[in-house]
Structure formats: structure tokens, C-alpha cells
Amino acid sequence: MVTKRFADGEYASSVLLDAAATTAVEQLADGMEKAIKPKMAAQGYGMRWRFSPGYGDWPLEQQPELIRTTKCETIGISLSESKMLVPRKSVTAIIGLYKEVKGTESLQHSPNGCAACDKVDCPSRKPLK
């Protein structure tokens, strides 16, 4: 629908629809993280934040391997020649798990994204406030 609106010259509508879809997908991914967290905590695991190919120093060129390993084609997700996910608003990501050790609760991972990362030359780095 976004592509059709853009092709029809409905540029503002196309951009707004695309932004709304991106926001919806991110909220769904956040919801999945929130659903997974208590289940992992019950098994003694803490979670790192979600990370996807193409962000930071995880090259987008590794997306095909992630698609192959997870068998995404079984749910209708594939890659374009430029390694973009099809359907467009699909997401692949990993969430790191670590075994929590009693007495180290103060050492919990801080989900501060770019603020917590020491890779200052990252092309995806957001300006720190």
C-alpha cells in the first residue's frame, strides 16, 4: 500500500503510512520482548536489548544467514536482492540472554542503546543528549 501510494504521487500519505507502520512494528517487537522477559527471568536469565543485522557493527550482509538459520520462509519472510526483508515491515533480531548470578543484581545490563555503546564510529549511532 505504501509503494502504491508513492507510485500514485501520494507522497505525504505514503511517508506517513510508512512511519505509522514502522512504529507499529517496533511496538510489536517491544511487546514480544516484554512477553519473553518474565519467562526467561523465571528460568534464571537476564536479557540484553534486541539487535538486528544492519545496526551498529552487525553487517546487513549476514541477514541471509539469519534468514536461513531461522527458516523464516516457513512464515513467508524472504529477502530482496538488496537484502531487505519481504514483506517490508518484517523484523529479524536477536536478544541476548545471560545467566543471572545471585548477588550481582546491581550489575544488571543497562538498556541505554547508543549511550551504553563504546563504538563511536558506528553509522547508526544516535546523538547523545
VEXBAFI-401635 format. One record per residue: residue number from 0; chain; y, x, z of N, C-alpha, C in turn. Coordinates in Angstrom, 2 decimals, decimal comma. Layout:
BEGIN
- NUM:A:Y:X:Z:Y:X:Z:Y:X:Z;
...
This chain:
BEGIN
- 0:A:-1,19:0,82:0,00:0,00:0,00:0,00:1,27:0,88:0,00;
- 1:A:1,25:1,97:0,77:2,40:2,88:0,80:2,63:3,47:-0,58;
- 2:A:1,54:3,94:-1,21:1,65:4,56:-2,53:2,15:3,56:-3,57;
- 3:A:1,65:2,34:-3,51:2,08:1,31:-4,46:3,57:1,01:-4,28;
- 4:A:4,02:0,87:-3,04:5,45:0,59:-2,81:6,31:1,74:-3,33;
- 5:A:5,85:2,95:-3,09:6,61:4,10:-3,58:6,66:4,09:-5,10;
- 6:A:5,52:3,83:-5,73:5,44:3,78:-7,20:6,30:2,67:-7,77;
- 7:A:6,45:1,58:-7,00:7,28:0,45:-7,44:8,76:0,67:-7,15;
- 8:A:9,11:1,85:-6,63:10,51:2,15:-6,35:11,01:1,61:-5,02;
- 9:A:10,12:1,11:-4,21:10,50:0,60:-2,89:10,42:1,75:-1,89;
- 10:A:11,32:2,71:-2,04:11,24:3,96:-1,29:11,43:3,77:0,21;
- 11:A:12,44:3,04:0,62:12,69:2,85:2,05:11,52:2,14:2,70;
- 12:A:11,04:1,09:2,06:9,90:0,34:2,58:8,66:1,23:2,67;
- 13:A:8,46:2,05:1,66:7,32:2,95:1,62:7,37:3,95:2,78;
- 14:A:8,53:4,55:2,99:8,68:5,55:4,05:8,50:4,90:5,42;
- 15:A:9,08:3,73:5,62:8,96:3,04:6,90:7,52:2,62:7,18;
- 16:A:6,84:2,12:6,18:5,45:1,73:6,34:4,58:2,94:6,66;
- 17:A:4,84:4,05:5,97:4,08:5,27:6,23:4,31:5,75:7,66;
- 18:A:5,55:5,72:8,13:5,87:6,15:9,51:5,20:5,23:10,53;
- 19:A:5,21:3,94:10,27:4,56:2,99:11,18:3,05:3,24:11,24;
- 20:A:2,46:3,51:10,09:1,02:3,78:10,05:0,68:5,07:10,79;
- 21:A:1,50:6,09:10,64:1,29:7,35:11,35:1,36:7,12:12,86;
- 22:A:2,35:6,36:13,29:2,50:6,06:14,72:1,28:5,30:15,24;
- 23:A:0,80:4,33:14,48:-0,36:3,55:14,89:-1,60:4,43:15,02;
- 24:A:-1,80:5,32:14,06:-2,97:6,21:14,10:-2,89:7,14:15,30;
- 25:A:-1,72:7,68:15,58:-1,55:8,56:16,74:-1,81:7,81:18,04;
- 26:A:-1,37:6,57:18,12:-1,62:5,78:19,33:-3,12:5,50:19,50;
- 27:A:-3,81:5,24:18,40:-5,26:5,06:18,47:-5,96:6,33:18,93;
- 28:A:-5,53:7,47:18,39:-6,12:8,74:18,80:-5,85:9,02:20,28;
- 29:A:-4,62:8,72:20,73:-4,29:8,87:22,16:-5,18:7,96:23,00;
- 30:A:-5,40:6,74:22,51:-6,26:5,80:23,22:-7,69:6,29:23,32;
- 31:A:-8,18:6,93:22,26:-9,53:7,49:22,30:-9,62:8,59:23,35;
- 32:A:-8,58:9,43:23,41:-8,56:10,48:24,43:-8,61:9,89:25,83;
- 33:A:-7,81:8,84:26,04:-7,77:8,19:27,35:-9,10:7,55:27,70;
- 34:A:-9,81:7,04:26,69:-11,11:6,44:26,93:-12,18:7,49:27,23;
- 35:A:-12,07:8,64:26,60:-13,05:9,71:26,78:-12,86:10,42:28,12;
- 36:A:-11,61:10,59:28,54:-11,29:11,41:29,72:-12,06:11,01:30,98;
- 37:A:-12,08:9,73:31,40:-12,81:9,42:32,62:-14,32:9,61:32,49;
- 38:A:-14,85:9,41:31,29:-16,28:9,62:31,08:-16,63:11,10:31,23;
- 39:A:-15,79:11,96:30,71:-16,02:13,39:30,83:-15,79:13,87:32,26;
- 40:A:-14,77:13,31:32,92:-14,49:13,66:34,31:-15,68:13,30:35,20;
- 41:A:-16,31:12,16:34,93:-17,48:11,74:35,70:-18,63:12,72:35,55;
- 42:A:-18,62:13,48:34,45:-19,66:14,49:34,22:-19,21:15,88:34,64;
- 43:A:-18,00:15,96:35,24:-17,51:17,24:35,74:-16,73:18,06:34,74;
- 44:A:-16,22:17,43:33,69:-15,47:18,16:32,67:-14,00:17,78:32,67;
- 45:A:-13,16:18,78:32,44:-11,74:18,56:32,17:-11,56:18,60:30,66;
- 46:A:-10,41:18,12:30,20:-10,15:18,08:28,75:-8,90:18,84:28,37;
- 47:A:-8,97:19,49:27,25:-7,79:20,08:26,61:-7,23:19,05:25,65;
- 48:A:-6,05:19,29:25,10:-5,47:18,32:24,19:-6,16:18,36:22,83;
- 49:A:-5,94:17,33:22,08:-6,51:17,15:20,74:-5,85:18,15:19,77;
- 50:A:-6,67:18,69:18,87:-6,17:19,68:17,92:-6,87:19,46:16,59;
- 51:A:-6,13:19,55:15,50:-6,66:19,25:14,16:-6,44:20,39:13,19;
- 52:A:-7,29:20,51:12,17:-7,06:21,51:11,12:-5,68:21,30:10,49;
- 53:A:-5,01:22,42:10,25:-3,67:22,36:9,66:-2,57:22,47:10,70;
- 54:A:-2,92:22,44:11,98:-1,94:22,59:13,05:-2,07:23,98:13,65;
- 55:A:-0,93:24,55:14,02:-0,96:25,87:14,63:-1,64:26,88:13,75;
- 56:A:-2,59:27,61:14,32:-3,27:28,63:13,53:-4,69:28,23:13,15;
- 57:A:-4,99:26,92:13,14:-6,28:26,44:12,63:-6,06:26,05:11,18;
- 58:A:-6,50:26,88:10,24:-6,21:26,67:8,82:-6,78:25,36:8,27;
- 59:A:-6,00:24,70:7,45:-6,44:23,47:6,78:-7,67:23,75:5,91;
- 60:A:-7,84:25,00:5,49:-9,00:25,38:4,66:-10,32:25,15:5,40;
- 61:A:-10,28:24,97:6,71:-11,51:24,72:7,47:-11,85:23,22:7,55;
- 62:A:-10,97:22,38:7,02:-11,21:20,93:7,04:-12,54:20,54:6,38;
- 63:A:-12,90:21,12:5,22:-14,18:20,74:4,61:-15,39:20,99:5,53;
- 64:A:-15,34:22,07:6,28:-16,45:22,37:7,20:-16,51:21,34:8,33;
- 65:A:-15,38:20,92:8,83:-15,34:19,90:9,86:-15,88:18,57:9,32;
- 66:A:-15,49:18,23:8,11:-15,97:17,01:7,46:-17,49:17,08:7,28;
- 67:A:-17,98:18,22:6,82:-19,42:18,39:6,61:-20,18:18,31:7,93;
- 68:A:-19,71:19,01:8,93:-20,39:19,07:10,22:-20,46:17,71:10,91;
- 69:A:-19,39:16,95:10,79:-19,34:15,65:11,47:-19,89:14,50:10,63;
- 70:A:-20,25:14,80:9,38:-20,80:13,79:8,47:-19,86:12,60:8,33;
- 71:A:-18,57:12,90:8,14:-17,55:11,86:8,01:-17,79:10,90:6,86;
- 72:A:-18,52:11,36:5,84:-18,76:10,49:4,69:-19,53:9,23:5,10;
- 73:A:-20,26:9,29:6,22:-21,02:8,12:6,66:-20,11:6,99:7,13;
- 74:A:-18,85:7,30:7,43:-17,89:6,26:7,80:-16,77:6,14:6,76;
- 75:A:-17,01:6,71:5,57:-16,08:6,53:4,46:-14,91:7,48:4,40;
- 76:A:-14,98:8,61:5,11:-13,90:9,59:5,06:-14,31:10,75:4,17;
- 77:A:-13,42:11,14:3,29:-13,66:12,26:2,38:-12,39:13,09:2,28;
- 78:A:-12,44:14,10:1,42:-11,29:14,98:1,22:-10,83:14,93:-0,23;
- 79:A:-9,53:15,00:-0,42:-8,98:15,15:-1,76:-9,12:16,62:-2,16;
- 80:A:-8,78:16,94:-3,40:-8,84:18,34:-3,85:-7,91:19,23:-3,04;
- 81:A:-6,81:18,65:-2,53:-5,85:19,44:-1,74:-6,18:19,44:-0,25;
- 82:A:-7,41:18,99:0,09:-7,94:18,97:1,45:-7,26:17,97:2,37;
- 83:A:-6,65:16,94:1,77:-6,09:15,85:2,56:-7,17:14,80:2,76;
- 84:A:-7,15:14,16:3,93:-8,16:13,15:4,24:-7,93:11,87:3,44;
- 85:A:-9,03:11,26:3,03:-9,01:9,98:2,34:-9,96:9,07:3,11;
- 86:A:-9,52:7,92:3,57:-8,20:7,30:3,45:-7,10:8,13:4,13;
- 87:A:-5,90:7,92:3,67:-4,74:8,73:4,01:-4,50:8,86:5,51;
- 88:A:-4,60:7,82:6,27:-4,27:7,86:7,70:-5,48:8,13:8,58;
- 89:A:-6,45:8,88:8,07:-7,60:9,29:8,86:-7,22:10,53:9,67;
- 90:A:-7,95:10,77:10,73:-7,70:11,92:11,59:-9,01:12,61:11,93;
- 91:A:-9,03:13,91:11,79:-10,12:14,71:12,34:-9,50:15,58:13,42;
- 92:A:-10,22:15,77:14,51:-9,69:16,57:15,60:-10,83:17,00:16,51;
- 93:A:-10,54:18,00:17,30:-11,45:18,40:18,36:-10,70:18,26:19,68;
- 94:A:-11,46:18,03:20,72:-10,91:18,02:22,08:-11,76:19,00:22,87;
- 95:A:-11,12:20,02:23,42:-11,87:20,99:24,19:-12,27:20,43:25,54;
- 96:A:-13,48:20,73:25,95:-13,97:20,35:27,27:-14,28:21,63:28,05;
- 97:A:-14,02:21,60:29,34:-14,35:22,74:30,18:-14,92:22,22:31,49;
- 98:A:-15,86:22,95:32,02:-16,49:22,56:33,28:-15,51:22,84:34,40;
- 99:A:-15,19:21,78:35,15:-14,27:21,95:36,28:-15,04:22,55:37,45;
- 100:A:-14,37:23,46:38,15:-14,96:24,14:39,29:-14,22:23,69:40,54;
- 101:A:-14,97:23,31:41,56:-14,36:22,85:42,82:-13,40:23,91:43,35;
- 102:A:-12,21:23,45:43,79:-11,22:24,35:44,35:-10,24:24,90:43,33;
- 103:A:-10,39:24,56:42,04:-9,47:25,06:41,02:-8,61:23,94:40,45;
- 104:A:-8,50:22,83:41,17:-7,74:21,69:40,67:-6,29:22,07:40,34;
- 105:A:-5,72:23,03:41,05:-4,34:23,44:40,78:-4,20:24,22:39,48;
- 106:A:-5,33:24,64:38,92:-5,31:25,41:37,68:-5,51:24,53:36,45;
- 107:A:-5,35:23,22:36,62:-5,59:22,32:35,50:-4,72:22,65:34,31;
- 108:A:-5,26:22,36:33,16:-4,57:22,60:31,89:-3,33:21,71:31,79;
- 109:A:-2,24:22,29:31,36:-1,01:21,52:31,19:-0,84:21,15:29,73;
- 110:A:-0,84:19,84:29,40:-0,75:19,42:28,00:0,69:19,45:27,49;
- 111:A:1,28:20,62:27,45:2,67:20,75:27,03:2,82:21,16:25,58;
- 112:A:1,75:21,13:24,83:1,83:21,44:23,41:2,49:22,77:23,15;
- 113:A:3,51:22,76:22,31:4,18:24,00:21,90:4,79:24,75:23,09;
- 114:A:5,21:24,04:24,11:5,81:24,69:25,27:4,80:25,57:26,01;
- 115:A:3,51:25,22:25,91:2,48:25,98:26,60:1,83:27,04:25,71;
- 116:A:2,18:27,07:24,45:1,55:27,97:23,49:2,39:29,24:23,31;
- 117:A:1,71:30,38:23,26:2,44:31,64:23,10:2,53:32,09:21,64;
- 118:A:2,08:31,26:20,71:2,16:31,60:19,28:3,53:31,17:18,75;
- 119:A:4,50:32,07:18,84:5,88:31,72:18,49:6,13:31,69:16,98;
- 120:A:5,23:32,25:16,17:5,43:32,24:14,72:4,66:31,12:14,03;
- 121:A:4,21:30,13:14,79:3,44:29,01:14,25:4,32:28,13:13,36;
- 122:A:3,87:27,82:12,13:4,68:26,99:11,24:4,81:25,54:11,74;
- 123:A:3,94:25,12:12,66:4,01:23,76:13,20:4,75:23,69:14,53;
- 124:A:5,25:24,83:14,98:5,90:24,88:16,30:7,13:23,98:16,33;
- 125:A:7,21:23,19:17,39:8,34:22,32:17,59:9,38:23,05:18,43;
- 126:A:10,67:22,79:18,19:11,69:23,46:19,02:11,52:23,08:20,48;
- 127:A:11,64:24,07:21,34:11,55:23,82:22,78:12,87:23,29:23,28;
- 128:A:12,81:22,34:24,17:14,04:21,73:24,70:14,53:22,46:25,90;
